[in-house]
Structure formats: structure tokens, C-alpha cells
Amino acid sequence: MIKIKACFIDIDATITDDGDIRQIGSDYPVNNALFGVFCDIMVENGWERNKAVCALVAHADDLVYWDYENFIREFNLPAKHTWSQMKKWHDDHLVVYEDAVSMIKRLHAMGFPLYVISNNPIQGCLLKLQRAGLGTLDESPWFKDIFGSNNLKGQKGSVGFWERALACNNILPEDIVVIGDNLKDDFKIPSQVGIRHFFMVDRKRKEPFVCEDGACLVNSLQQVPDYLELNKNM
């Protein structure tokens, strides 16, 4: 019998999601709306917009595994104002899935160690957790650690990303449950490193719960704590 010792939880489309506009798109510098925020602030501080865009893109290319503070520091942006504008963007344009927030709080209360695993950099994760009422720009009390693009040097579509996540703790892959929404990044890829337990949320599904091909498919994440409570030794 296997006891779940860690929950790896995705953010995008699992905890938060795009609202009225998309965060990722070719209309933005570095394909990211927050770089539009950087660009606007650079223009406010005397940059020509085209030069600001080119500088942001060049610095992102140089760093590869960046986080947002790298750009604030590199271009001497006013930190308090910049973080405030980034927070405002999230407040204005991201939606929060309350079933995910409820699930996280219940799992935490049940004693499950929780980890974020995301294609966002760490500060990007914290901005989204802050939007969901689950943290600040400094930390989240609900999660033991954040595995993001910059500290794991990659994206979840790579087996190596998941291997590096496993190497960051002493938990065996068979003792982990992954909770996400993307059948490739959150299920098929991590299953290749030995992870066996998965909850994939699709809030448009009519069926509330079904297990198929090794994953439990749910239309609400509120079902996850109930299932884990009933199956403590999965």
C-alpha cells in the first residue's frame, strides 16, 4: 500500500486562468503581458518603446531561465511601482478557481505536503498565488516549495523538468500525486518518471469523476480531498 507524501499542484488553468485577455501571446514583448507592463514603465522613464521592447527581448534571450526581478534590476525600474502594476494586472485580468483554493486549504489542513509545479518562474507563481489569496510576493504559507521554470531550468513538457523536481526532495515518485489540467504536461510526461497518481481537472466535463488510463478526471477539485481521505493508502 502506498501513502501519498506530496501533492504537486499546477497553477495555470488549475488555480488561476486568463480572464478577459490572455497573459501569453505574440502581441506582447517576450510573448508575455507582464513584459508589456515593463515596457510601459520603461517608456514612463524615458525609453523609446521600440528600444524598450528590443532590450527586454534581448535580456530574456540572454538569461533564458529568468524571473521578473531580473528585469526590474537590469533596467533600474522603480521596484515598488513595478510590482504594484504587475499585481494590478493579475487582479484585473486573472480569474481564480475557488474549487482549487478550497482543495489546497483542505489538503493542507489534512497534513499533505503541497508543492507548486509550474511553467511560470517562481515570482510568476507567487503573483498568481497572491491573486488567489494563497500567498504574497514573498511566500505562500500553503506550499512547502515552488518548482518553476527558473529554478528547475525548463518546462513541464520535458521529462528532465520532472526528474529535477524529484531530485529536490527525498520523496519517491510513487508517493506523489499530481493535480493539474493538462493531460500531456501534468500526466503523460510525469508518468514517464514513475509518478502513478494523477487528478486532472476539466470543469466542462459532465461526469463528476472517472478514472481512465491511469488518471482520475474530475470536474471539480473539491473532490480531490474527499478521495484522498477515503484512500489514504492508495
WOZIBEL-V799119 format. One line per field, one symbol per residue. ss: DSSP state (h for helix, s for strand, l for the rest). psi: psi as a letter, one per 20 degrees, with the letter a starting at -180 (. if undefined). burial: b if it has 16 or more other C-alpha atoms within 10 Angstrom, else e. A space follows every 10 residues. Layout:
# WOZIBEL-V799119
ss = ???
psi = ???
burial = ???
This chain:
# WOZIBEL-V799119
ss = llsllssssl lslllsssll lllsllllhh hshhhhhhhh hhhhllllhh hhhhhhhhhh hhhllllhhh hhhhllllhh hhhhhhhhhh hhhssslhhh hhhhhhhhhl lllsssslll lhhhhhhhhh hlllllllll llllssslll llllllllhh hhhhhhhlll llhhhsssss lllhhhhhhh hlllllssss slllllllss ssllssssll lhhhhhhhhh llsl
psi = qpppiqoopr fpjggrrqdh rqhpqiiqpj kphhhhgggg hgghjiqpgh hgghgggghg hghfmrrhhh hgghjlqogg gghghgghgg hhiqqpohhg gggghggghi jpppppoqiq rghgghghhg hjkjaaihrp iiphrpoahh himarijphh ghghghiirk pqhijqppob iohfhifggh hijipippop pniiqhphpq pqkiqppqjp iihghgghhi lhm.
burial = eeebbbbbbb bbbbbbbeee eebeeeebbb eebbbbbbbb bbbeeeeeee ebbebbeebb eeeeebbbee bbeeeebeee ebbebbbebb beebbbbbbb bebbebbbee ebbbbbbbbb bbbbbbbbbb bbebbbbebb ebbebbbbbb bbbbbbbebb bbbebbeeee eebbbbbbbb bbeebbbbbb beeebbbbbb bbbeeeeebe eeeebbbbbb bbebbeebee eeee
